[in-house]
């Protein structure tokens, strides 16, 4: 009996040692720097024999962009490294109770607490991301843009049915997006497609032109070009007799909410539109609002802020008057003085990038869009959902603008949803910096509201 107890005690000791070693030897660690503006950080460590290497990432600011570290040292009780480019050093001690590294981040003369804990698995970090097997059909499909001879690649999800089935096409927000609208490891469109398909609604989502497996060139396209891609997706669904298509709706997120009415205005095959944080105010107002959220201007007087706002709006409106990128670039070369760049939160080094962005076809066409002209031809049902704490497309002002632009449409429904951000995550402030730290990809309210809306439309036909 004593021998058994001795063996059991030895096993327990070895088990605890093994657990401790495996705990502090994790490869990925995450923490939040507790400074004036909390900054989530990710520490990745690799082991090659006895040699350690690694890097930092700041997921909320530059996801997947490594920040070089040096002098990395780790044993069972201490962790240390430096970041020469930022004049940073970190010293941490292993806390056995929390299984985390607790330490201090020193940058120049300022020291802040920073605790690194083992990063959860991807499934734990993003629990809503759908995982196979699925209780529905999943097809990789290709189709052509309506007016251009290149193919777009996407994913079609549906349930086989002898009855007719409602379908929706997902239209992504601004910037080059894949079919899942991937951002900070979240896959909003994959989550939405999964939930709607489980409820009997077929979904087509696709990579933007020039992104992923889709052909074409993203940088040369504007809202009107993306609308042609959406129209091509509609034609593709209508051509599939085996799908028993009952109706087709467009669900546009953010900029996709501009693409949807442009596509619907030129196609009688679109039955309804659903907007998720779709902008209805002029683009220059939306861009200015987004700048206000990030510019450090609390020290300025109201008069000074108003003056700077007007200069930014005047710049945008001037850009909109140029038909060619070349002419816009000539104007911007003179207009983007060091002072103007500073007002917009940029250094002189950012001037070439700013000129390219502001002179792009997307920007010039977008700045010319007028809400009344955009929505005037739209008489089909429209459901518009906004997040109350959205800091990219402000809810109330855009809801008001949309209601005014669609005052001729009795089939308009607008809802502002409390405590949801631009991605429709449940959020505290709605700041972009929160997106990466929130486990929820999308509030279940969204697919419940969309499902009920589509079923109501089918019932009332």
Buried (B, 14 or more C-beta within 10 A) or exposed (E): EEEEEEEEEEEEEEEEEEEBEEBBEBEBBBBBBEEEEEBBBBBBBEEEEEEBEBBBBBBBEEBEEEBEBEEBEBEEEBBBBBBEEBEBBBBBEBBEEEBBBBBEBBBEEEEBEBBBBBBEEEEEBBEBBBEEEEEBEBEEBEBBBBEBEBBBBBBBBBBEEEEEBBBBBBBBBBEBBBBBBBBBBBBBBBBBBBBBBBBBBBBBBBBBBBBBBBBBEBEEBBBBBBBBBBBBBBBBBBEBEEBBBBBBBBBBBBBBBBBBBBBBBEBEBBBBBBBBBBBBBBBBBBBBBBBBEEBEBEEEEEEEBEEBBEBBBEBBEBBBEBEEBEBBBBBBEEBBEEEBBEBBEBEEEBBEEBBBEBBBBBBBBBBBBEBEEBBBEBEBBBBBBBBBBBBBBBBEBBBEBBBEBBEEBEBBEBEBBEBBBBBBBBBEEBBBBBBBBBEBBBBEBBBEBBBEBBBEBBEEE
